[in-house]
């Protein structure tokens, strides 16, 4: 898709969202340039300030989620929502000290090939300290417009000291939904990992569930892994929720977009046992999905408290100081869970807690244990 056509699609979807809120197709839906730690689409969805979300009544002029784009930047942004971007293939999370830690790497991507490892602390980018910087600034330093350009990372690893790596950016594509098997007490369980909600993610979740049910007993269960999911398109999060719900509310919306309820589509699978994995990197549209499944009694949430981004952004065209067309993305509303629980600045507390910093496999073992209690014995 060309940059101009993607740009037009983004505007059309925004207008649909503002008009009926059924398509909800603002770029990065509940995150815009605002809610993430993922570098792929997330270098366009960074959270402001040391992981602290703004209050719901914060004045628009102080909105830390506001972002400005030239037409070229916005086209690149919307390309990212289609799963294409220029970057180094790294995911970040807010560390306990407010800094940034590498939480994930694109397999065989530039960062992984250069020697970046999960758990590394990002200290500098091109010689500039990232301490006390908003995530928006950090991802702006990471991003590039030219494949082949270099970015120099200053990294530290606990117990291993500091090191500097030069990483060459590349044009990358993402596979936001991946599937693997987990060996559970009641048999093989399907784990569906969703890294972000870019175009087609919802349909990919639906396919994964259908394939799992064909390959395994219908009551084997599913683990939906939203850890580190930085959000994305509302349309895709809504489609994913509709895989597991038979209609009904998934969020309550308020603000300039109007006060109304957003519903799942009817016809989802309400029988397959479901556990959802979450952590502090679960943000924005992923929090909306997790909160909806928890409120509706459809899934048990396992992990640690989610990030806490319940604000909604939408892009609009405007002229810059030179009269050139540009794009600005501002907060236009907020969402709560179906029962009215606030997400912004609070996050979602899982039903079963896993200590922050625990190994990923620890959370998966806990999910399997919970799932075994949900799954009928054969």
C-alpha positions in Angstrom: 0.0 0.0 0.0 1.4 3.4 -0.9 2.0 6.1 1.7 -0.7 8.3 0.2 -3.3 5.5 0.0 -2.5 4.5 3.6 -2.8 8.1 4.6 -6.3 8.4 3.0 -7.3 5.1 4.7 -6.2 6.4 8.0 -8.3 9.5 7.6 -11.3 7.6 6.4 -11.2 5.2 9.3 -10.8 8.1 11.7 -14.0 9.7 10.3 -15.8 6.4 10.6 -14.6 6.1 14.1 -15.8 9.6 15.0 -19.1 9.1 13.4 -20.2 5.6 14.6 -17.4 4.2 16.8 -18.0 0.8 15.4 -14.9 0.7 13.2 -12.7 2.6 15.7 -10.0 2.9 13.2 -7.9 5.7 14.5 -4.3 4.8 14.1 -3.1 2.8 17.0 -6.6 3.1 18.2 -6.4 3.4 21.9 -2.8 4.5 21.7 -2.1 6.6 18.7 1.4 7.9 19.1 0.9 7.2 22.7 0.8 3.9 24.3 3.6 1.5 23.8 6.9 0.0 24.4 7.1 -1.9 21.1 9.5 -0.7 18.6 7.8 -2.0 15.5 4.6 -0.2 15.5 5.4 0.9 18.9 8.1 3.4 17.9 5.0 5.4 16.9 3.0 4.6 20.0 5.2 5.6 22.8 4.0 6.2 26.3 4.8 9.6 27.9 7.1 10.1 30.8 8.4 7.3 33.0 5.5 5.0 32.5 3.0 7.4 34.2 -0.2 7.9 32.3 -2.0 11.3 32.4 -5.1 11.8 34.5 -8.4 11.6 32.7 -9.1 15.3 33.4 -5.8 16.5 32.2 -6.0 19.6 30.0 -5.6 19.0 26.3 -2.8 21.6 26.2 -0.8 19.4 28.6 -1.7 16.1 26.9 1.5 14.0 26.8 0.0 11.8 24.1 -0.2 14.5 21.5 2.1 13.8 18.5 2.8 15.7 15.3 3.7 14.2 11.9 4.8 15.4 8.5 2.9 13.7 5.7 5.9 11.4 5.1 6.1 10.5 8.8 2.4 9.9 9.0 2.5 7.6 6.0 5.4 5.7 7.6 3.4 5.5 10.8 0.3 4.0 9.1 2.6 1.6 7.2 3.7 0.4 10.6 0.1 -0.3 11.5 0.0 -2.5 8.4 3.0 -4.4 9.8 5.8 -2.6 7.9 8.3 -0.3 9.5 11.9 0.9 9.5 13.7 0.1 12.7 16.0 -2.3 14.5 13.4 -4.9 15.8 13.4 -4.3 19.5 10.7 -4.1 22.2 11.2 -2.0 25.3 9.5 -1.9 28.7 9.5 0.6 31.5 12.1 -0.7 34.1 11.5 -0.5 37.8 13.8 2.5 38.1 11.9 4.3 35.3 14.5 3.6 32.7 14.0 1.3 29.7 14.8 -2.4 29.4 14.7 -4.7 26.3 11.7 -6.9 26.7 11.7 -8.6 23.3 13.6 -8.8 20.0 12.4 -9.6 16.4 13.9 -12.9 15.5 17.0 -12.4 13.3 16.3 -8.7 13.3 19.1 -6.1 13.3 19.2 -5.7 17.1 19.4 -9.4 17.7 22.1 -9.9 15.1 24.1 -7.0 16.6 24.1 -8.7 20.0 21.2 -6.9 21.9 19.7 -9.3 24.4 16.4 -9.4 26.3 17.1 -7.8 29.7 19.6 -5.3 28.5 19.0 -1.8 29.9 19.0 1.0 27.3 21.1 3.9 28.6 22.0 6.0 25.6 20.9 6.3 22.0 23.5 8.0 19.6 25.4 9.2 22.7 22.3 10.9 24.2 21.1 9.7 27.6 17.6 8.4 27.7 17.3 9.0 31.5 14.1 10.9 32.4 13.0 11.1 28.7 9.5 10.3 27.7 9.2 7.1 25.7 8.1 9.3 22.7 11.6 10.9 22.7 13.3 7.5 23.1 11.5 5.9 20.2 12.1 9.0 18.0 15.8 8.5 18.6 15.5 4.8 17.7 13.5 5.3 14.5 14.9 6.2 11.2 13.7 7.0 7.7 16.4 5.2 5.7 17.1 1.5 5.8 20.8 1.0 6.3 21.3 4.0 8.5 23.0 3.3 11.8 22.0 3.9 15.4 24.4 3.5 18.3 23.0 2.0 21.5 24.5 2.3 24.9 23.5 -0.7 26.9 24.0 -2.1 30.4 23.3 -5.6 31.7 23.1 -6.3 35.4 26.3 -8.0 36.4 27.9 -7.6 33.0 28.7 -3.9 32.8 28.2 -1.4 29.9 28.7 -1.9 26.2 28.1 0.0 23.0 26.6 -1.5 19.9 26.1 0.0 16.4 22.9 -1.3 14.8 22.0 -0.8 11.2 18.3 -0.1 10.6 16.3 -2.1 8.2 12.9 -2.2 6.6 11.1 -4.9 8.6 7.7 -6.6 8.7 6.0 -7.9 11.7 4.1 -11.1 12.4 2.0 -9.9 15.2 0.2 -13.2 15.9 2.1 -16.4 16.5 1.1 -19.8 17.8 2.9 -22.5 19.7 2.0 -25.5 21.8 2.3 -25.8 25.6 2.2 -29.1 27.3 -0.5 -28.9 30.0 -1.9 -31.4 32.5 -4.9 -32.0 30.4 -3.0 -32.3 27.1 -1.6 -29.9 24.5 -2.7 -26.3 24.9 -2.6 -23.7 22.2 -0.8 -20.4 23.2 -1.7 -17.5 20.9 0.8 -14.7 21.3 -0.4 -11.2 20.1 2.4 -8.6 20.0 0.3 -5.7 18.8 -3.0 -5.1 17.0 -2.0 -4.1 13.5 -4.0 -4.8 10.4 -5.2 -8.4 10.3 -4.4 -9.3 13.9 -8.0 -9.9 14.8 -8.5 -12.3 11.9 -5.3 -14.0 12.7 -6.5 -14.7 16.3 -9.7 -16.1 14.9 -7.8 -18.4 12.5 -5.5 -19.6 15.3 -8.5 -20.5 17.5 -10.2 -22.4 14.7 -7.0 -24.3 13.9 -6.5 -25.1 17.6 -10.0 -26.5 17.9 -9.5 -28.7 14.8 -6.1 -30.0 16.0 -7.0 -30.5 19.6 -9.9 -31.5 21.8 -12.4 -28.7 22.0 -12.0 -28.4 25.7 -8.2 -28.3 25.7 -8.2 -24.6 26.2 -6.4 -21.5 24.9 -3.8 -19.2 26.5 -4.0 -15.7 24.9 -0.6 -14.0 25.6 -0.9 -10.2 25.7 2.4 -9.6 27.5 4.3 -6.7 26.0 1.4 -6.0 23.7 1.5 -2.2 23.1 -1.9 -1.8 21.6 -2.9 -1.0 18.1 -6.0 -0.6 16.0 -9.3 -0.7 17.8 -10.9 -2.6 14.9 -8.4 -5.4 15.5 -8.8 -5.5 19.2 -12.6 -5.6 18.8 -12.3 -8.4 16.3 -10.1 -10.4 18.7 -12.6 -9.9 21.5 -15.4 -11.1 19.2 -13.5 -14.4 18.8 -14.3 -15.2 22.4 -17.6 -13.3 23.1 -21.1 -13.5 21.6 -21.7 -9.8 21.3 -22.2 -7.6 24.3 -20.1 -4.7 25.7 -16.3 -4.6 25.6 -15.8 -1.0 26.7 -17.5 2.2 27.7 -16.4 5.3 25.9 -16.5 9.0 26.9 -15.1 12.4 25.9 -15.3 14.3 22.7 -16.2 11.1 20.9 -19.4 10.9 22.9 -20.6 8.7 25.7 -21.5 5.2 24.4 -20.8 1.5 24.7 -18.6 -0.4 22.3 -19.9 -4.0 21.6 -18.2 -7.2 20.4 -19.6 -8.8 17.3 -22.0 -11.8 17.9 -21.1 -15.4 17.3 -17.8 -15.9 19.2 -16.7 -19.0 20.9 -17.9 -18.7 24.5 -17.0 -22.3 25.5 -13.3 -22.8 25.0 -11.5 -22.4 28.3 -9.4 -19.2 28.2 -6.5 -17.8 30.2 -5.0 -14.4 29.3 -1.4 -13.5 30.2 -0.7 -9.8 31.0 2.1 -7.7 32.4 3.3 -4.1 32.7 3.8 -4.0 28.9 0.2 -4.8 28.2 -1.2 -1.5 27.1 -3.9 0.5 25.4 -6.0 -1.7 23.1 -4.6 -4.8 24.7 -5.8 -3.6 28.1 -9.2 -3.0 26.6 -9.4 -6.6 25.4 -8.1 -8.0 28.7 -10.5 -5.9 30.7 -13.4 -6.9 28.6 -12.7 -10.6 28.9 -12.2 -10.3 32.7 -15.3 -8.2 33.3 -17.4 -10.5 31.2 -16.2 -13.5 33.2 -14.9 -15.0 29.9 -11.2 -15.4 30.9 -8.9 -15.6 33.9 -6.1 -13.1 33.8 -2.7 -14.2 34.9 0.4 -12.0 35.4 1.1 -8.6 36.7 -0.8 -5.3 36.6 -1.0 -3.8 33.2 0.3 -0.4 32.1 -2.7 1.8 32.5 -3.5 3.6 29.3 -7.2 4.3 28.9 -7.1 7.4 26.7 -8.1 7.5 23.0 -6.3 9.5 20.3 -7.3 10.4 16.8 -5.3 12.0 14.0 -6.4 15.1 12.0 -4.8 17.1 9.2 -3.7 20.6 9.8 -1.2 23.2 8.4 2.2 23.8 9.9 3.8 27.2 10.4 4.9 27.2 6.8 1.4 26.4 5.5 2.5 22.8 4.6 0.0 20.0 5.4 0.8 17.9 8.5 -0.9 15.7 10.9 -1.6 16.0 14.6 -2.8 13.3 16.9 -4.6 14.3 20.1 -6.6 12.7 22.9 -10.3 12.7 22.1 -11.7 10.5 24.8 -11.2 7.7 27.4 -12.5 4.2 27.9 -13.4 2.1 30.9 -14.1 -1.6 31.1 -17.7 -2.8 30.6 -18.3 -2.6 34.3 -17.0 0.9 34.4 -13.6 0.3 35.9 -11.1 3.0 35.0 -8.0 1.9 33.2 -6.1 5.2 32.7 -3.3 5.6 35.2 -4.5 2.5 37.1 -4.1 -0.5 34.8 -5.9 -3.9 35.2 -5.1 -6.2 38.1 -4.9 -9.8 37.1 -6.9 -12.5 38.9 -3.8 -14.6 39.5 -0.6 -12.7 40.3 2.9 -13.5 39.0 5.8 -11.5 40.4 7.1 -8.7 38.3 10.4 -9.9 36.8 9.6 -13.6 36.9 10.6 -15.7 34.0 8.2 -15.8 31.1 7.9 -19.6 31.6 6.8 -19.1 35.2 3.8 -17.2 34.0 3.1 -19.8 31.4 3.2 -22.6 34.0 0.8 -20.6 36.2 -1.5 -20.2 33.2 -1.5 -23.9 32.6 -2.3 -24.6 36.2 -5.2 -22.2 36.1 -6.4 -23.6 32.8 -6.3 -27.2 34.2 -8.9 -26.0 36.7 -11.1 -24.6 34.0 -10.9 -27.6 31.7 -13.2 -30.5 32.2 -11.4 -33.8 33.0 -11.8 -36.2 30.1 
